[in-house]
Amino acid sequence: MSKRILIVDDAAFMRMMIKNILIKNGYEVVGEAENGAIALQMYKELQPDLVTMDITMPEMDGIQGVKAIRALDASANIIMCSAMGQQAMVMEAIQAGAKDFIVKPFQQDRILQAIERVLSRA
């Protein structure tokens, strides 16, 4: 059975890019959200195997989103996506419970490696 993934990013083109990579490689994209608040609701409903979470978003940012999802499900698999130069935020995200991070602009191989590594530990 293919792994189910929720994509969270405020940029529609980023969600589409990640979605295309995932689908092409046999993953099922069960939902897309443009901020952490929507992601939390979708996580409750969809219970995905993994979440890709942008850091900088309106309403509820990625770090708040990670904390909210992890409060709901301590075993949630979340991979942060951040732009270059956000190392401090990446560290905060890892401390909040993210399992890995990908730096934008990212390579397809790096996304797949991170997802496979996190899911193999799940």
C-alpha positions as CSV (number, residue, x, y, z in Angstrom):
1,M,0.0,0.0,0.0
2,S,1.4,3.4,-0.9
3,K,2.2,5.9,1.9
4,R,-0.2,8.7,2.3
5,I,1.2,12.3,2.5
6,L,-0.2,15.7,3.4
7,I,1.6,18.7,1.8
8,V,1.6,22.0,3.6
9,D,2.9,25.1,1.9
10,D,1.3,28.6,1.4
11,A,2.7,28.6,-2.2
12,A,0.4,26.7,-4.6
13,F,3.3,26.1,-7.1
14,M,5.4,24.5,-4.3
15,R,2.6,22.2,-3.3
16,M,2.2,21.2,-7.0
17,M,5.9,20.6,-7.4
18,I,6.1,18.4,-4.3
19,K,2.9,16.6,-5.3
20,N,4.2,15.8,-8.8
21,I,7.4,14.3,-7.4
22,L,5.5,12.2,-4.8
23,I,2.9,10.9,-7.2
24,K,5.5,10.1,-9.8
25,N,7.3,8.0,-7.2
26,G,4.3,6.0,-6.0
27,Y,3.2,8.1,-3.0
28,E,-0.5,9.1,-2.5
29,V,-1.1,12.8,-1.8
30,V,-4.1,12.8,0.5
31,G,-4.4,16.5,0.9
32,E,-2.9,20.0,0.6
33,A,-3.0,22.9,3.1
34,E,-1.8,26.4,2.9
35,N,-1.1,27.0,6.6
36,G,-0.7,25.1,9.8
37,A,-4.3,25.6,11.0
38,I,-5.7,23.9,8.0
39,A,-3.0,21.3,8.2
40,L,-4.1,20.4,11.7
41,Q,-7.7,20.0,10.7
42,M,-6.7,17.9,7.7
43,Y,-4.3,15.8,9.8
44,K,-7.2,14.9,12.1
45,E,-9.4,13.9,9.2
46,L,-6.9,12.2,6.9
47,Q,-4.4,10.7,9.4
48,P,-1.6,10.7,6.8
49,D,1.6,8.7,7.2
50,L,3.7,11.8,6.7
51,V,3.4,15.6,6.4
52,T,5.7,18.0,4.5
53,M,5.5,21.4,6.3
54,D,6.7,24.7,5.1
55,I,8.1,27.0,7.9
56,T,6.9,30.4,6.8
57,M,3.2,30.6,6.3
58,P,0.4,33.0,7.3
59,E,-2.1,32.4,10.2
60,M,-0.2,29.4,11.8
61,D,3.4,28.9,10.7
62,G,5.1,25.6,10.3
63,I,6.7,25.5,13.8
64,Q,3.3,26.1,15.4
65,G,1.8,23.5,13.0
66,V,4.4,20.9,14.0
67,K,3.7,21.5,17.7
68,A,-0.1,21.3,17.2
69,I,0.1,18.1,15.2
70,R,2.5,16.5,17.6
71,A,0.3,17.4,20.5
72,L,-2.5,15.5,18.7
73,D,-0.3,12.6,17.6
74,A,3.1,12.2,19.3
75,S,4.2,9.8,16.6
76,A,3.4,12.1,13.7
77,N,6.0,12.1,10.9
78,I,6.7,15.6,9.8
79,I,9.4,16.9,7.4
80,M,10.1,20.6,7.4
81,C,10.7,22.6,4.2
82,S,12.6,25.8,4.5
83,A,14.3,28.4,2.4
84,M,18.1,28.9,2.6
85,G,19.2,30.9,5.6
86,Q,16.5,29.7,8.0
87,Q,18.8,27.4,10.0
88,A,17.6,28.8,13.4
89,M,14.0,28.0,12.5
90,V,15.0,24.6,11.3
91,M,16.5,23.8,14.7
92,E,13.4,25.1,16.4
93,A,11.3,22.9,14.1
94,I,13.4,19.8,15.0
95,Q,13.1,20.6,18.7
96,A,9.3,21.0,18.2
97,G,9.2,17.4,16.8
98,A,9.9,17.5,13.1
99,K,11.8,14.4,12.0
100,D,13.9,15.9,9.1
101,F,14.1,19.0,6.9
102,I,14.6,19.8,3.3
103,V,16.1,23.1,2.1
104,K,14.4,25.0,-0.8
105,P,15.0,25.0,-3.7
106,F,15.1,21.3,-3.3
107,Q,16.2,18.4,-5.5
108,Q,13.8,15.5,-6.1
109,D,16.3,13.0,-4.7
110,R,16.6,14.9,-1.4
111,I,12.8,15.0,-0.9
112,L,12.6,11.2,-1.6
113,Q,15.5,10.4,0.6
114,A,14.1,12.4,3.5
115,I,10.7,10.7,3.2
116,E,12.0,7.2,2.8
117,R,14.3,7.7,5.9
118,V,11.6,9.1,8.1
119,L,9.0,6.4,7.0
120,S,11.5,3.6,7.5
121,R,12.0,4.7,11.1
122,A,8.2,5.0,11.7
